Amino acid sequence: MNDILKLLEQDARYTPQQIAAMTGGNAEEIEKTVAGYEADGTILGYSAIVDWDKTNDENVTALIEVKISPQRGDGYDRIAERIFQYEEVESLYLMSGAYDLAVHISGKSMREISHFVFEHLATIDGVTSTTTHFILKKYKENHRAFSVVQEQEERILFV
């Protein structure tokens, strides 16, 4: 049934009939399976990928690297749970490498994001440092390109 999940991840608007046609399954069974995934939390929700640069809304996105001191008995979980409860936090990941958590947030301005970092994030007990990276342009997100790649016409200059 992972085929169903992969298809829905590609496009959440697929109907059970379309999924059945693509997988060779039964539409009624697929509908029941999807309802089961929704009930048990395998499918957490559905969303659209929006190219905000094509709207009039001002929006700034940032990736924040967070180094933390793991808590005895809880590891990283307690701090991560505190961080992901903020409305500004869109995604939160435990990472390997130079930092511990990657926080993906959006706001109306760089000032708003900076305020979130120094008022909320950096003041959490166990957070030892943060590094904020502002996303200047999105090229691709969740397997979707933000601009259509046009084939470049060859141009030859004879001198």
C-alpha positions in Angstrom: 0.0 0.0 0.0 3.0 2.3 -0.1 2.1 3.0 -3.7 -1.0 4.8 -2.5 1.0 6.9 -0.1 3.5 7.8 -2.7 0.8 8.8 -5.2 -1.0 11.0 -2.6 2.3 12.6 -1.6 2.8 13.5 -5.3 -0.7 14.9 -5.6 -3.2 14.8 -2.7 -6.1 15.5 -5.1 -5.9 12.1 -6.7 -9.3 10.3 -6.3 -9.5 6.7 -5.2 -10.6 5.9 -8.8 -7.5 7.5 -10.2 -5.2 5.7 -7.7 -6.9 2.4 -8.6 -6.3 3.0 -12.3 -2.6 3.7 -11.6 -2.0 0.8 -9.2 -4.4 -1.8 -10.6 -6.3 -1.8 -7.3 -9.9 -1.5 -6.3 -11.2 2.1 -5.7 -13.4 1.0 -2.7 -10.4 -0.7 -1.0 -8.2 2.3 -1.7 -10.8 4.6 -0.2 -10.9 2.4 3.0 -7.1 2.2 3.1 -6.8 6.0 2.9 -9.4 6.5 5.6 -7.4 4.1 7.8 -4.2 6.0 7.1 -6.0 9.2 8.1 -7.5 7.7 11.3 -4.2 6.1 12.5 -2.1 9.3 11.8 -0.1 7.9 8.9 -1.6 10.7 6.8 -1.3 13.8 8.9 -2.9 16.2 6.5 -3.0 17.6 2.9 -1.5 20.8 1.7 -0.7 22.8 -1.4 2.8 23.9 -2.5 2.5 27.6 -3.1 4.9 29.8 -5.0 4.6 32.9 -2.8 6.8 35.0 -5.1 3.8 35.0 -7.5 1.6 36.7 -5.0 1.6 40.2 -3.4 2.2 38.8 0.1 5.5 39.6 1.6 7.0 36.5 3.1 10.5 35.6 4.4 11.6 32.0 5.0 14.5 30.9 7.1 16.4 27.8 8.1 17.8 28.0 11.6 20.5 25.7 12.8 20.2 25.0 16.5 22.8 23.4 18.8 21.5 22.1 22.0 22.6 20.2 25.1 20.6 17.0 25.3 18.5 16.6 28.4 19.1 13.7 30.7 16.5 11.0 30.1 14.8 13.0 27.3 17.7 13.5 24.9 16.6 16.1 22.3 12.8 15.4 22.5 11.8 17.8 25.3 13.5 20.8 23.6 12.2 19.8 20.2 8.6 19.5 21.5 8.9 23.0 23.0 10.2 24.4 19.7 7.6 22.8 17.4 4.7 24.2 19.4 5.5 27.7 18.1 3.1 28.7 15.3 6.0 30.1 13.3 7.7 26.7 13.1 6.8 25.0 9.8 9.2 22.1 10.1 11.6 20.8 12.7 14.2 18.0 12.1 16.8 16.3 14.3 20.0 16.3 12.3 23.4 14.6 12.2 26.5 16.7 11.7 27.5 20.2 12.9 24.2 21.1 14.6 21.4 19.2 16.3 18.0 20.7 15.1 17.0 22.3 11.8 14.1 24.7 12.2 12.2 26.0 9.2 10.1 29.1 9.8 8.4 31.8 7.8 7.4 35.4 8.8 6.5 38.7 7.3 10.0 40.2 7.5 13.6 39.4 8.5 13.0 41.5 11.6 10.1 39.2 12.6 12.2 36.1 12.2 15.1 37.6 14.1 12.7 38.6 16.9 11.5 35.0 17.1 15.0 33.7 17.3 16.2 36.0 20.1 13.0 36.2 22.0 11.8 32.6 21.8 14.4 30.1 20.4 17.7 31.3 21.9 16.2 31.7 25.4 15.1 28.0 25.7 17.1 26.2 28.4 19.5 23.8 26.6 19.8 25.8 23.4 23.5 26.7 23.2 23.6 28.5 19.8 21.6 29.3 16.7 22.6 30.2 13.2 19.9 31.7 10.9 20.0 31.3 7.1 17.4 33.4 5.1 16.2 31.6 2.0 16.6 34.0 -0.9 14.9 32.0 -3.6 13.2 28.6 -3.8 14.0 26.5 -6.8 12.4 23.3 -5.8 10.3 22.0 -2.9 8.7 18.6 -2.3 9.7 17.5 -5.8 8.1 20.5 -7.4 10.1 23.1 -9.4 9.1 26.7 -8.9 9.9 27.8 -12.4 9.6 26.0 -15.7 13.0 25.2 -17.0 13.1 26.3 -20.6 15.6 24.8 -23.0 18.3 27.2 -23.7 18.6 28.0 -27.4 22.1 27.5 -28.7 23.7 30.7 -29.9 26.8 30.6 -31.9 28.8 33.7 -32.5 31.1 33.7 -35.6 33.9 36.2 -35.6 
